[in-house]
Amino acid sequence: MTWSGAAIFFAISWWLVFFTVLPWGVRTPGDVGEAAELGHATSAPIRPRLGLKALVTTGITLVLLVMFVVVVQYDLLGYREYVSRP
């Protein structure tokens, strides 16, 4: 696996995981019994905690990257033989 291949895998996987992590722990004003501020959507989260979610996303993506690199380097799925067929 090349560095550029790992970087591309990381970037794509990071965004996929980030969009999966975004709804975790979301609380709206209606969930906690408050009224939404004037001009805000009623579905807007009170504390989105994006920094924490970005850190969690990075950790999960690093684990996925390590797993992907191991599978590719040790040819655990046998894809090289499949790809090299004429």
N, C-alpha and C positions, 0 to 999 in steps of 0.2 A: 504494500500500500504506500502510495506516495503522500507527501505532506499536503499537496494540493487536494488530493482525493479525501484525505482525512478532514481538511478544512471545509470542503464542500459538504461532506457528510455531517460535520458538526453544525454548520450554519443551517442546513435544512432541518436537521433533527431538533435544533434549539428552538426554532420557530414552531414546529409541530408540538413539541412538549410545552412550550410557553402558552400556546392557545389552549392546551389541555389543562394546564395548571391555573389559568386565569379565573375560572369560576370557583375555585376552592375557597371556602370561608367567606363568601360574599354575603354581606348583610345590608339590606336596603332599609330606608327609614320606616317602611311599613312593617318590617320584621321586628324591629325594636320598639314599635309603638310611637314613633315620632312622625311629625308631618314633614313632608319634603319641602325644601326651601322653594320659594317662588322662582320659577324659571328653570328649575332642575327637573330632570326626568324622575319619575317615581321609582324607576328601576336602577337608578344610579347608586353605586355602593357608598356606604358611609366612610369606610377606611379600606381602600383597595389594596394597600400593602404591596405595591408593585416591586419595590426593592427586594423584599423577602421572596416574592414569587420568582424574580429573576435569578436569585441565588439558588433556589430550589431547582429551577429549570436547568441552570448550569451544572449542578451536581448530577442530576438525572441524566443529562446529555453526556457528561463525561463518562458515566458508567456505561451508557449505550455505545459510546465511541470505543471504549476499551474492549467491550464484547465484540464489536464489529471488527476491530483490528485483529483480535485473536482468531476469529473465524476466518478472516481473509489470509492472514499470515500462515496459519497451520492448515489451510485448505480443508476445514472441517466438513464442509458441505459438498466437496468435490466439484465445484463449479468450473475449475480451470480445464478439466477434461471436457466438460460440456461446451465451454466457450471455444476451445481450440479445434472442435470438429469442423471439417470442411463443408 
